[in-house]
Amino acid sequence: MQQPYQYAWIIPLLPLPVPILIGVGLLLFPIATKNLRRMWAFLSIFLLSIVMFFATNLSIQQLNTSSIYQYVWSWTLDNDFSFEFGYLIDPLTSIMSMLITTVGILVLIYSDNYMAHDQGYLRFFAYMGFFSTSMLGLVTSSNLIQIYIFWELVGMSSYLLIGFWVTRPPAANACQKAFITNRVGDFGLLLGIFGFYWLTGSFEFRDLFEILNNLISNNQVNSPFLTLCAALLFAGAVAKSAQFPLHVWLPDAMEGPTPISALIHAATMVAAGIFLVARLFPLFIVIPSIMNFISLIGLITVLLGATLALAQKDIKKGLAYSTMSQLGYMMLALGIGSYRSAVFHLITHAFSKALLFLGSGSVIHSMETLVGYSPEKSQNMVLMGGLTKYIPITKISFLLGTLSLCGIPPLACFWSKDEILHDSWLYSPIFGIIACATAGLTAFYMFRIYLLTFEGHLNVHFRNYNGRQNTSFYSISIWGKGFSQRINKNWTLLRMNNNESSSFFSRYRSDDTLRKTTRKQPFIVHFDTKKPFSYPYESENMILFPLLGLILFTFFVGSLGIAFNQEGKNLDILTKWLSPSITLFHEKSKHSTDWYDFFKDASFSVSIAFFGIFLASFLYKPIYSSFRNFDLMNFFVKISPKRHHWEKILKGLYDWSYNRAYIDAFYTTSFTRSIRGLAKWTSFFDRRVIDGITNSVGILSFSVGEGIKYVGGGRVSSYLFFYFSCVSIFLLLKGFRLSF
C-alpha cells in the first residue's frame, strides 16, 4: 500500500521541465522554439494531467486506508543542527494537489486560446509551469523551512505573472505592490519560523506539534513569546490570502491576464494562506488568543471584502473583492475551530470562482471588439449589458457561478457556506449575525455584477470610443491580424449592401433603433470617426470547454459534504477523507448529520441569499434602456422625507466603497509618502552633512597646503619678516590683554 506514496516526489517536479526546456530553447534555438510554441502548451497540459491522475490515486488510497505518509532525507547533518528535506502526503496535501492540478489543466487549455496571439505566449507558459511546481512543492512540504522556500517561489511566480504585460504601467505598479505587501507578511513568517525553532528545536511538523504540546502542558514556555511567534506565522497567511490589513494588493493584481486571475488569485495561490493555517492548525488550536485573533481577522475580512465589492465598476476587481470576502469566510471557520468547513469551502469556492473569472475573461474577449483593446473600457461593467443573446454559453456559466457563490442549492458553495454560517452561530451570535449579513451582501453584489453585465440592452456609448484595435501597450493584439481584416471586409460589405453614407446611421441615436437598422449586418458604424464596430460574439470552443468543465465541478463537488449511511453511521466523503488530519488535533466534527436541523439552517441562509438577489434585481435589472443608469442613492433620496440626510449618507457610503474604504489612500499617505520623505531627508543629510564634512576637510587641507606653498619660498629675509611679524602680533595681543 505504500508503493504509490514512495513516488509522490514526482508531484512537484513533473511540471518543471516545461519552463526549463522553454528557457533553453529560446536561448539556443529561438526560431524553432517559437515556431513550435503550441507544442509547449500541449506538453504543459500533458504533464499536469499526469500529476492530476497521480494525486487522484493518492486520494483514493487515503480514502481507503486513512493513512498519513511522510518521507524525508537529510539535507544537512551536524551535531547541533539537522535539516531534513522531504514530502508529506496527508488528506490536506491530496486535496490541494487535486485542486491545483484540476483547475490548472482547465486554465492552461483556456490560456492556449486566450493568449494565442500574444508575443509573450511562451513566456506565459514558462511562468505557469514554474508556478505549478512551486505551488505543488508548497503543499507537499514536510517542514517549515521547506514551506518557506516554496512560499517565496510562489510569491515570485505571482510577481512575474501579475506584471506579465510589464509595458503597461498599471501592471508594473500592481506586481510591485503585490511583491512589497507580501514581503511584509513573509518577513513575519520567517521570524515566526525561527521563533518556534528556538522553542522546540525542530522544523518538522510532527515534532513541532508534539514538543509544543509537552511544553504547554508542563508550563515550560513563555506564553507572551509563544503568542508572538504564532502571530508572526499567521502574518504570512494574512498577506498571501489577502486578509485585512494586507489585502490591498489583490484588486490591483487583476492587471495580469485573466487566466492568471482565475488560477492564482482565485483558486490556488491566495489559498496558500488558508493552507498554511490549516497545516499548522494543531499549533494554533492550543493557543486560544491566536484562535480568537484569527477568527476576528477573518470576520473583518468577510465584511470588508463584501462592502468594497458593492460599488466596483471593473468586473475583475469586483470578483477580486468577492475572493477576499470568501477567503475571510475560510479564515473565520479556521479561527472558530471548524477545520472541516474551512477546507470544504476552499474546495467549492475554488471551482466556482475559477468559473466566474474565466467567464469574465470571455466577456472581456467579447467587449474588446466593441471598445478597442483597453482594460479600462473592456472590463467596465457600466459599458456592458445586453450580452445575453450574443454570448449565451458564457452567460449561463457566469450565472451558475454566481448562484453558487450566493449559496443557492444544489450548487457547490451552498453546502460549504451553510456550514460556516451554522458554526459561526454556535461560536458567537455576533459572529453569526455578521456572517449571515455578509452572505446577503454577497448575493447582492454578485447579482449586481451579473445584471450589469448580461441583462438589459447593449450599453456601449459608441460616440465615445474610436473602435481602434491596437490602442494598448501591447505590440500585437491578442486577437491577431485577422481581426482587423475581418472588420474591413465586413465594413465594405455593409457599405455596399446599404448603399448609404455613414450619415445614414448617425441619424439614429438610440441603441435599439441602430440595432434594428443593421440587424443583418455583423458590424455597425462609429458615429464620429465613421469606423466599423462589431457586435459581441461568443468565444471560441477552446475557451468555452474549460467553462463547461468547471460547470460540472460547480454542480457536483458539493456532494463531498452530503452525508451517507455507512455501517449505521451518517458519514460524508469529506469527513472520512479528512479523518486522519482531524484525529491529529483531536477535533470532533461540528458537522450536523440531522437532516431536520440541516434544512432548518439551510432555509434561513437561502432566504438571506434570495433577499440579496431580489434587492439586486429590483435595483439593477433594467426594464427600460434608460433604467440602466438607475442610481440607488437617488432612489432612497426620492422616497425619503429627509432627502438631504439620505443624500449625504448614501453618497458617503458609495464613495467609501468605491474608494476602497480609503485604506489604499491611508497607506499611500502614511507609509509611501512618509518613507519617500524620509528617504529624501536621508539623501539630503548624506549629501550635505556627511559628504559636506568630508569635502570640507579636503578643501581646508588643500587651502592650507596652497598657503604654505607660498610661505616656503627659500629666502631668509622672508622667513625673518614672517617671524618678527608673528612675534609683534603676539606681543601686541599680550599687551592689550594686560592693559585690561
KOLPAKE-904652 format. One record per residue: x, y, z of N, C-alpha, C in turn. Coordinates in steps of 0.1 Angstrom, whole numbers, plus 5000, padded with zeros to 4 digits. Layout:
BEGIN
XYZXYZXYZ/...
This chain:
BEGIN
500849885000500050005000500950135000/502150115004502950235005503650264991/503550174982504350204969503950324962/502650364961502350494954502850614961/502950604975503450714982504950734980/505650634977507150644975507550724963/506650734954506850814942506150944942/505750994953505051124954505951234951/507251214951508151334949507951384934/507351304925507151354912506051464911/505251474921504151574921504651714918/505651764926506151894924507051904912/507751804909508851804899508451794885/507251724882506951694869506651814860/505951924865505752044857507052124854/508152094861509352184860510052174846/510052054839510852054826510352154816/509052194817508552284806509252424807/509252494819509952624819511452604816/512052494820513452474817513752464802/512952374796513152354782512752474773/511752554778511452674770512652774771/513152784783514352884785515552834777/515852714778517052664770516752674755/515452644751515152654736515252794731/514752894739514853034735516253084735/517153024743518453064743519253004732/519052874728519852804718519252804705/517852774705517152764692515952854692/516052984692514953074694513853064683/514253044670513353044659512452914660/513152804661512452674662511552664674/512052724685511152714698509952794696/510052914690508852994687507952934677/508452874667507652814657506852694662/507352624672506752504678506052544691/505552664693505152714706503852634711/502952594702501852524706502152384713/503352334709503852214715504052224730/504552344734504852364748503552374756/502452424750501152424758500652284759/500752204749500352064749501251984760/502552014760503351944770503051984784/502752114786502352164800501052094804/500052084795498852024799499051874802/499851814793500051664795500751634808/501751704811502551674824501651704836/500851814836500051844847498851744848/498451684837497451584837498051454844/499251424841499851304848499951334863/500251454867500251484882498851474888/497851514880496451504885496051364887/496351274878496051134879496751074891/498051114893498851064904498251104917/497851234918497251294930495851224933/495151194922493851134924494050994930/495050924925495350784930495750794945/496550894949496850904963495650934971/494751014966493551044973492650924975/492550844965491850714967492450624977/493750614977494450534987494150585001/494150725003493850775016492450755020/491550755011490150735015489950585019/490750495013490650355017491350315029/492550385032493350345043493450445054/492950575052493050685062494450695068/495450705059496850705064497550835061/498650855068499450975065500850925063/501550965052502850915048503851035047/504951015053506051115052507351045049/508051105040509351055036510351175036/511451165044512451265045513851215043/514751295039516151265039516951385043/518151365049518951465055519551555044/519351685046519951785037521251835043/521251865055522551895063522551815076/523651775080523751695092524951755101/524551795113525551845122525151795136/526151815145525851765159524751855165/524751985162523752075168522552105159/522752085146521652125137521452015126/520251985123519951885113518751945105/518851945092517751995083517451885074/516151845074515651735065514751785054/514851725043514051765031513251645027/511951665025511151555021509751605017/508751505018507451535014506451465024/505351535025504251485035503051465027/502451345027501251315020500151285030/499251375032498051355041496851415033/495651405040494451455033494551595027/495151685035495251825031496151835018/497251765018498151765006497351704994/496651594995496051534984494951624979/494151694988493151784984493651904976/494751964981495352074975495952034961/496551924961497251874948496151854937/495051794941493951774931493351904927/493251994936492652134933493552204923/494852214926495852284918495952224904/495952094903496152034890494852044882/493752024888492452024881492152164875/492152264884491952394879493052434869/494352394872495452434864495352384850/494852254848494752204835493652284827/492552304833491452384826491952524823/492652584831493152724829494252714817/495052614817496052604806495352584793/494352504792493552484780492952624775/492352694785491852824783492852924778/494052914784495153014781495652994767/495652864762496252844749495552924738/494252944740493453024730493553174734/493353194747493253334752494553414749/495753344750497053414748497653384735/496853324725497353274713498153374705/497653494705498253604696499153704704/499553664716500353754724501853714722/502653814721504053794719504753714731/504153724742504653654754504153524756/503653454746502953324747503853224754/505153204749506053114755506453154769/506653284772506953324785505853294795/504653314790503453284798503453144803/503653044794503652904798504852864806/505952934804507152904813506852954827/506253074829505853114842504853024848/503852974840502852894846503352754851/504352704843504952574847505752594860/506452714861507252734873506352754885/505152824883504252844894503652704898/503252624889502752494893503752414901/504952414897506052344905506152404919/506152534920506252604933505052574942/503852584937502652554945502552414949/502852324940502852174944503952144954/505052214953506152194963505752244976/504952354976504452414989503552314996/502552264989501552174996502152045000/503251994994503851864998504951885008/505252005012506452025021506151955035/507251915040507151835053507651915065/508152035063508652115074508552265071/508852345081508652495079509652555070/510852515070511852575061511552545047/511152425044510752385031509552465026/508552485035507452565031507852705028/508752765036509152895033509852915020/510652815016511352825003510352824992/509452734992508452734981507452844982/507252894995506453014997506953134989/508253154990508853264983508853244968/509053114963508953084949507553114943/506553084951505153114947504953264946/505553334956505453484955506153544943/507353484940508053534928507253504915/506653384914505753354903504653444902/503953484913502853574913503353714908/504553754912505153884908505353884893/505853774887506153764873504853764865/503853694870502553684862501653804863/501653874875500953994876501554104867/502854104866503454204857503854144844/503054054839503353984826503354084815/502354184815502454284805503154404811/504454394813505154494820505254624814/504954634800504954764793503754854797/502854794804501654874809502054914823/502055054825502455104838501555044850/500155034848499354974859499854834863/500154754853500654614856501954614863/502854704858504154714865504054764880/503154854882502954904896502254794904/501254724898500554624905501454514910/502354464902503254354906504254404917/504654524916505454574927504754584940/503454634939502654644951502454514958/502054414949501854274955503154224961/504254244954505554194960505954254973/505754384974506154454986505254424998/503954414995502954385005503154245011/503454155002503754015006505054005014/505954095011507254085018507054125033/506054205036505754235050505354105057/504354035051503953915058504953805058/505753795047506853695046507953715057/508253845059509253865070508753825083/507453845086506853795099506853645099/506553575088506653435087507953375090/509053445085510353395087510753415102/510353525108510653545122509953445131/508653415127507953315134508553175133/509053135121509653005120510852995129/511753095129512953095138512553095152/511453165156510953165170510553025174/509852955166509352825170510552725170/511552745161512752655162513452685175/513552805179514252835192513452775204/512152765203511352705213511452555213/511352495201511152345200512452275195/513352345188514452285182514252195170/513052215164512752135152511952215142/512052185129511252245119510152145114/510252025117509351915113508051935120/506951915112505551945117505251855129/505451725128505051635139505851665151/507151675150508051705161507651835168/507351935159506952065164505752065172/504651995167503451985175503551905188/504251795187504451715200505251795210/506351855206507251925216506452045222/505752115213505052235218503952195228/503252085225502152045234502752005248/503951935248504551895260505052025268/505552125261505952245268504852315274/503752325267502552395272501952315284/501852185283501252105294502152115306/503452125304504352125316504652275320/503952365314504152505317505652555316/506252505305507752535304507952635292/506952715288507152805277506552945282/507253045277506753185279505553215270/504453235276503153255269503253375260/503653495264503653605255504553585243/505753515245506653495234506053385225/505353285230504653185222503553255213/502853345219501753415212502353495201/503453565204504053655194504553565182/505253455185505653375174504553325165/503453285172502253235164501653345156/501653465161501153585154501953615142/503353595143504253625132504053515121/503853395125503453295115502153325108/501253375115499953405109500053525100/501053615102501253735093501453685079/502253585077502453535064501153495057/500253425064499053385058498153505056/498153605064497453735062497753795049/499053805046499453875033499153785021/499453655022499253575010497753555007/496953545016495453525014494653655015/495353765013494753895012493753925024/494153905036493353935047493654075052/492654135058492854275064494054265074/494954365074495054485066496054475054/496454355051497454335040496654285027/495454325025494654285014494754375002/495454485003495454594993496054554979/496854444979497454404966496554334957/495554264962494754164954493954234943/493154344946492454404935493354454924/494554514927495454564917496054444909/496154324915496754214908495854174896/494654224895493854194883494354254870/495454324871496154384859496754274851/496954154857497554044849496553984840/496953894831495953824822494853754830/493753744825492553684831492853544836/493453454828493753314833494553314846/495453414847496253424860495353464871/494353554869493453584879492653464884/492253374874491453254877492253154885/493553134881494253024887494953064900/495653184899496553224911495753304921/494953394916494353494925492853464928/492453334926491153294929491153154935/491953064929491852924932492952864940/494252914938495352834943496252924952/496953024946497953094954497353174966/496253234964495653304976495153204986/494953084982494552974991495752924999/496952974996498152925003498152975017/497653085020497553135034496553045042/495453015036494452925042495152785045/495852745035496552615036497552615048/498352725049499352735060498652725073/497552805075496852795088496252655091/495752595080495252455082496352365085/497552375078498652285081499152305095/499152425100499652455114498452465124/497352405120496152415129496452355143/497152235144497452175157498252275166/499052355159499852455167498952575172/498152625163497352745166496252705176/495652585176494552555184494852545199/496052525202496452525216496752665222/496652765214496852905218495552975216/494652985226493353045224493353185219/494353265224494353405220494553415205/495453335199495653335185494453285177/493753195182492553145176491453265175/491353335186490453445186490853555176/492153575176492753675166492453635152/492653505149492453455135490953475131/490053435141488653455138488253605136/488853685144488553835143489053885129/490253855125490753895112489853845101/489453715102488653665092487253735091/486653765102485353835103485453975097/486554045100486754175094486954165079/487654075075487954055060486654015053/485853935059484553895053483654015050/483554095060482654215059483254325050/484554345052485254455044485254415029/485554295026485554255012484254265005/483154225012481854235007481354385005/481654465014481254605013482054685002/483354645000484154714990483754664976/483154544975482754494962481454564957/480754634965479354684962479454794951/480454874950480454984941481554974930/482154864929483254854919482654844905/483354914895482854914881483654814873/484854784877485654684870485254544873/484854464864484354334867485354244874/486654254870487654164877487954214891/487954344893488154394907486954364916/485754364910484554324918484754174922/485154084913485353944917486553934926/487554024925488754014934488254044949/487454144951486954174964486054054969/485353994960484553874964485453764968/486553744961487553644966488053674980/488353804982488853844995487853815006/486553835003485553805013485353655016/485453575005485353435007486553375014/487753425012488853385019488753425034/488053535036487753565050486853465057/485853415049485053305055485853185059/486753145050487653035054488453055066/489053175067489853215079488953225091/487753275090486853275101486553135106/486353045097486052905100487252835108/488452865103489652815110489752875124/489453005125489653065138488653015148/487452975144486452925154486552775155/487652715149487852575151487152485141/486552535131485752455121486752415110/487652325112488652285102487952235090/487052145091486352075080485652175071/484952265077484152365069485052455061/486252495067487152575060487752505048/488152385049488752305038487652285028/486452255032485352235023485052355014/485052475021484752595013485952635004/487152595008488252615000488152544987/487552414987487352334975486252394967/485152424972483952464964484252604959/484852694967485052824962486052834950/487052744951488052744940487452714926/486552614925485952584912484952694908/484152744918483152844914483852974910/484853014917485453144914486353134902/486953024899487653004886486653014875/485452954876484452964866484053114864/483953184874483553324873484653404866/485853384870486953464864487153424849/487053294846487253254832486053304824/484853314830483653374823483853524821/484453584831484753734829485753754818/486753664816487653674805486953654792/485953564791485153554778484353684776/483853744786483153874784484053984779/485253994786486254094781486654064767/486853934764487153904750486153964740/484853954744483754004735483754154735/483954214747483854364748484954434740/486054364739487254434732486954454717/486054384711485654404697484854534696/484254584707483454704707484254824710/485054824721485554944727487054954724/487654854717489154854715489854784726/491054764724491854684734492354784745/491454804755491754894766491054834779/491854794789491254734801490254824808/490554954807489655054814488255054808/488155014795486855014788486254864787/487054774783486554634781486254564794/486654614806486354554819485354634827/484954744821483954834829482554784827/481954744838480554694837479554794833/479854924835478955034831478755034816/479754984809479754984794479154854788/478754764797478254634793476754634794/476154514794474754504794474254444781/473154364781472554314769473454204762/474354144769475254044763474653904762/473453884768472853754769472653684755/472153764745471853694733473053684724/474153754728475353744720476353634725/476453624738477353524744476553434754/475553354749474653274758475453174766/476453104761477153004769477853064780/478553174777479253254788478353304798/477153344794476153394803475653284813/475453164807474953054816476053014826/477253004821478352964830478553074841/478453194838478653304848477453304857/476253284853475153274861475253164871/475653044867475852934876476852964886/478053024882479053054892478553154902/477753254897477153354906476153294916/475253204911474353134920475053054931/476152984926476952904936477552994947/478153104943478753194953477753254962/476553274957475453324965474953224975/475253094973474752994982473452934979/473152924966471852864962472052714959/471252634966471352484963470852454949/471352344944472352244950473752274946/474152394942475452424937476452424949/477752424945478852384954478952464967/478952594965479252684976478152684987/476952644983475852634992476152545004/476752425001477052325011478052375021/479152435016480252475025479952605032/479352705025479052835032477952815043/477052725040475952705050476552645063/477552555062478252505074478952615082/479652705074480352815081479352905089/478252935082477253015089476752945101/476452825100475952745112477052745123/478252715120479352715130479552855136/479352955128479553095134478453125144/477253085141476153105151476553025164/477052905163477352825175478452895183/479452955176480553015182480253145189/479453235182479053355188477953415180/476853465187475753525179476153645171/477153725176477653835169478353795156/479153695157479853645145478753585135/477753515140476753465132475953575124/475653685131474853795125475753855114/476953885117477853945107478053855095/478253725098478453625087477253615078/476053615084474853595076474553725069/474753845075474553965068475553975056/476753935057477653935046477253835035/476553725039476053635029475053705020/474153785026473253865019473953965010/474954035015475754125007476354054995/476853934997477453854986476453834975/475253794979474253774968473953904961/473954014968473554144962474654184952/475954184956476954234947477254144936/477054014938477353914927476253934917/474953944921473953964911473954104905/474554204912474754334906475754314894/476854244896477754214886477154144874/476354044877475753964866474754054858/473854124865472854204858473454324850/474454384856475154494848475854444836/476254314836477054264825476154204814/475154124818474454044808472954094805/472354154815470954194813470754324806/469454354802469154484797469554494782/470054614778470354644764471854674763/472454654752473854684749474054824752/475054854761475154994766476455054762/477055024751478255084747477955224741/478555324746478355464741479255474729/478755454717479555444705480355574702/479655684705480355814701481555844710/481755774721482855794730484155714726/484055614717485155534715485455524700/486655494697487155504684487255364677/486955264684486955134678488355084673/489455154677490755104672491154984679/491854904672492254774678493454774687/494554834682495854834689495954964697/495154984707495155104714495955094727/496454974730497054954743498654954741/499254904751500754904751501254774745/500354684741500854564735501254584721/502354514717502854524703502054444693/501354344698500454264690499154234697/498054254690496754234696496654084699/495954054710495753904713494853844703/494153914695493153854685493853844672/495053894670495753864658495453964646/496153944635495954034624494554004617/494053884618492853854611491653934615/491753994628490654064633490354194625/491454274623491354394615490954364601/491454264595491054224581489554194580/489054114591487654084591486754204592/487254304600486454424602486354504589/487554514582487554594570486654524559/486654394558485954324548484454344551/483954324563482554334567482154484565/483054574568482654714567482454744552/483254694543482954714528481654654524/481354534529480054474526478954554531/479054604543478054684549477754814540/478754874536478554994528477954964514/478354844508477754804496476354764497/475954694508474554654509473654764512/474054854520473154964524473155084514/474355094507474455194497474155334502/474555354515474355474521475655524527/475655654529476855714536476755694551/477755714557477755694572476855784579/476455894573475455984579474155924581/473855814573472555744574472455694588/473555634594473455574607473555684618/474055794615474255904625472955964629/471855944621470555994625469955914636/470455794639469755704649470655714661/470155784671470855794684470555684694/469455614692469055514701469855384698/470355314708471055184705470055084699/468755084704467854984699467555014684/467355144680467055174667468155134658/469355164662470555134655470754984653/470454904663470554764662469554704652/468254764652467254714642467654754628/468254874626468654914613469654824607/470654774615471754694610471654554615/470454504617470354374623471054264616/471054264602471554164594473054174592/473654284597475054304595475854284608/476954214607477754194619478454314624/478554424616479254544621478454664619/478654764627477954884627478955004626/478455124625479355234622479555314635/480755364637481055454648480555594643/479855664652479255794649480255894644/481355914652482156024650483255994639/483955884641485155864632484755774620/483455734619483055654607483755524606/484255474617484955344617483955234621/484255114616483255004619483354944633/482154894637482054824650481554694648/481854594657481254464656480454444669/479354364668478654324680479454224688/479154204700479854094708479653964702/480553874703480353734698480953634708/480353514707480753414716482253374714/482853334725484253294724484453154717/485753124714486053004707485852884716/485752764710485452644717486552614728/487752644725488852614735488752704747/487952814746487652894758486452844765/485452804757484252754763484352614770/485252534765485452394770485752404785/486752484790487052484804485852534812/485052634806483952674814482952564816/482752484806481852364808482352264818/483652244818484252154828484052214842/484252344844484152404857482652404861/481752404852480252394855480052264861/480552154856480352024862480852014876/482052074878482652074892481752154901/481252264896480452354904479152284908/478652194900477452124903477652014913/478751934911478851804918479951804929/480851904930481851894941481251914954/480051974955479351994968478951864974/478851754965478351624970479351564980/480651624980481551574990481151595004/480251695007479851715020478451665024/477851585014476551525017476751395025/476051385036476251265044475551145038/476151025040475550895035475750805047/474950695046474850595057475950485055/476850475065477850365064477950295078/477550175078477550095090476750155101/475650205098474750265108475150415111/476150465105476550605108476350695096/475950815099475850915088477250975086/477850955075479251005072479351055058/479951165057480251215043481651195039/481851205026483151165020484251255025/483951385027484951485031485451455045/484451425054484851385068485651265069/485351165061486151045060487551075055/487551155044488851195038489751265048/489151355056489951435065490151375078/489651255080489751195094491151185099/492151145091493551145097493951275102/493651385095494051515100493251565112/491951535112491151575123491551495136/491951375134492451295145493751355151/494551415142495851465146495751575157/494651655156494551755166493251735174/492751615174491651575183490451665182/490051695170488851775168487651685165/486551725172485351655169484551735158/484151675148483551745137482251805142/482051935138480852015142479751995131/480051915121479151895110477951815115/476751875114475551805118475051715107/474651595111474051495101472551485103/471951565112470551575114469951655103/469151585094468651645082467651755086/466851745097465951845101466651975104/467751965112468552085115469152145103/469652055094470252095082469252185073/468052135071467052205063466652335070/466552335083466252455090467252565089/468552525090469652625088469752665074/469552565065469752595051468652695046/467352675051466352765047466552905051/467252925062467553065067468653125058/469653055055470753105047470353135033/469553035027469053055014468053175013/467253195023466353315024467153445023/468253445031469153565031469653595017/470153485010470653494997469653544987/468453484988467353524979466953674981/467053714994466753864996467753954989/469053914990470053994983469853984968/469453874963469253864948468053944944/466953944952465754024949466154174950/466854214960467254354961468054404949/469054314945469854354933469054354920/468054254919467254254907466354374907/465854414918464954534919465654664915/466954674919467654794917468454804904/468854684899469754694887469254624875/468154544876467654484863466954584855/467454624843466954734835465654684828/464554754832463254724824463254804812/463754924812463955014800465355044799/465755084787467155114785467655234794/466755324796467155444805467255404819/466655284823466755234837468155184840/468955164830470355114832471155204841/470855334840471655434848470955454862/470155364866469455374879470455394890/470155494898471155524909470455494922/471055404930470555364943470355474952/471355574952471255684961470055774957/469755794945468655884941467355814944/467255684944466055614947465655634962/466655624971466355644985466155794988/466755874980466556024983465156064979/464556004969463256044964462155994974/462355874980461355814988461455865003/462555925006462755965020462356115022/461656135034461256275037462456365040/463556305045464756375048465856345037/465556405025466356375014467756425015/467956535021469356595023470256495031/469656445042470456355050470756225043/469756165036469956045029471056065018/471056185011471956205001473356205006/473656265018474956275023475356135028/474456065035474855935040475155835029/474255825019474555725008475655764999/475855894997477055934989478355904996/478355925010479455885017479755735017/478755655018478855505017479355465004/478855524993479255494980480755524977/481055644982482455694980483455604988/482955565000483755485009484055345002/482955284996483155154989483955174976/483655274968484355284955485755314957/486155394968487555434970488255334980/487755214980488355104988488555135003/487555205008487555235022488655325026/489255395016490355485018491655425024/491655285024492755225030494055245022/493855225009494955255000495555395001/494555495002495055625004495755645017/495255585027495955595040497355535040/497555415033498855365032499755455023/499155515013499955605005500455715013/499555775021499955895029500855855040/500555755048501255725060502555645058/502655565047503755485045504555525033/503955525021504655555009505255695009/504455795012504955935012505955955024/505655905035506555925047507855855044/507855735038509155665035509855745025/509155795015509855875004510456005010/509656065020510156185026511356155035/511356045042512556005050513755975041/513455915029514555885020515156015015/514256115011514856245006515656315017/515156315030515856375040517156305043/517156175043518456095045519456125033/518856135021519756165010520356305011/519556405016520056545018521056545029/520856475040521756465051523056405047/522956305039524156235034525056325025/524256395016525056475006525556605012/524756665021525156795026525956795038/525656695047526256695060527456595060/527156475058528256375058529256405047/528756415035529756445024530256585025/529456675031529956815033531156825042/531056745053532156745063533456695057/533256585050534356515043535056605033/534156665025534656755014535256885020/534756935031535257055038536657025043/536856915049538256875054539156875042/538756815031539656815019539956955014/538957035013539157175008540057255018/539857235031540657305041542157265039/542357135038543757085037544357135024/543557145014544157195001544457345002/543557425009543857565011545057595019/545157515031546357535039547657495032/547557385024548757355016549157455006/548157514999548357624990549057744997/548457775009549057895016550457865020/550757755025552157715030553057715018/552557675006553457674995554057804991/553257914993553758044990554658095002/554458045014555358095025556758035024/556857915020558157845019558857875006/559358005004560058044992561558024992/562157995003563657975004564458095006/563858215009564658335011564658365026/565858385032566058415046565358535051/565358645043564758765046563258755048/562658675040561158645041560858575054/561658475057561458405070561558495082/562658585082562858675093561658775094/561158825082560058915082558758845088/558558725084557358645089557558615104/558758585108558958555123558758685131/559358795128559158915135557758965135/557058945124555658985123554758905133/554958775134554258695143554558735158/555858755161556258795174555658925178/555659025168555059155171553559145174/552859065166551359045168551158985182/551958885186551858825199552058915210/553059005209553359105219552259205220/551759245209550659345209549359285216/549059165213547959095219548159085234/549359045238549659025253549559165260/550159265254550059395260548659445261/547859425250546459465250545659395262/546059265264545359195275545759245288/547059285290547559335303546959465306/546659545296546159675299544659675304/544059565302542659555308542659465321/
